[in-house]
């Protein structure tokens, strides 16, 4: 079964990353901080799925 939560997180991260790359945003912007938060959430979710 597809993990829709994980797909949603990854999709949001991908869209934000594309925006940041296009605009050349520095690490201190809210968008880049959200990407870091999404990375943490994705890692936690994958950890729960394994164990």
C-alpha positions as CSV (number, residue, x, y, z in Angstrom):
1,X,0.0,0.0,0.0
2,X,1.2,3.5,-0.8
3,X,2.4,5.7,2.0
4,X,0.5,8.9,1.2
5,X,2.0,10.8,4.2
6,X,5.5,10.1,3.0
7,X,4.6,11.0,-0.6
8,X,3.0,14.3,0.5
9,X,6.1,15.2,2.5
10,X,8.4,14.4,-0.3
11,X,6.3,16.3,-2.8
12,X,6.2,19.4,-0.7
13,X,10.0,19.2,-0.2
14,X,10.6,18.8,-3.9
15,X,8.4,21.8,-4.8
16,X,10.1,24.0,-2.1
17,X,13.6,22.9,-3.3
18,X,12.8,23.8,-6.9
19,X,11.6,27.3,-5.8
20,X,14.7,27.8,-3.7
21,X,17.0,26.8,-6.5
22,X,15.2,29.0,-9.0
23,X,15.3,32.1,-6.7
24,X,18.7,31.3,-5.2
25,X,17.4,31.6,-1.6
26,X,19.9,31.5,1.3
27,X,19.7,29.0,4.1
28,X,18.1,31.4,6.5
29,X,14.8,31.8,4.6
30,X,11.6,30.2,5.8
31,X,11.4,28.0,2.7
32,X,14.9,26.6,3.4
33,X,14.1,26.1,7.1
34,X,10.9,24.2,6.1
35,X,13.0,21.9,3.8
36,X,15.2,21.1,6.8
37,X,12.0,20.4,8.9
38,X,10.7,18.2,6.1
39,X,14.0,16.3,5.9
40,X,13.7,15.6,9.7
41,X,10.0,14.4,9.4
42,X,10.8,12.2,6.4
43,X,13.7,10.6,8.3
44,X,11.6,10.0,11.4
45,X,8.8,8.5,9.3
46,X,11.1,6.1,7.5
47,X,12.7,5.1,10.8
48,X,9.2,4.2,12.2
49,X,8.4,2.2,9.1
50,X,11.5,0.1,9.5
51,X,11.3,-0.6,13.2
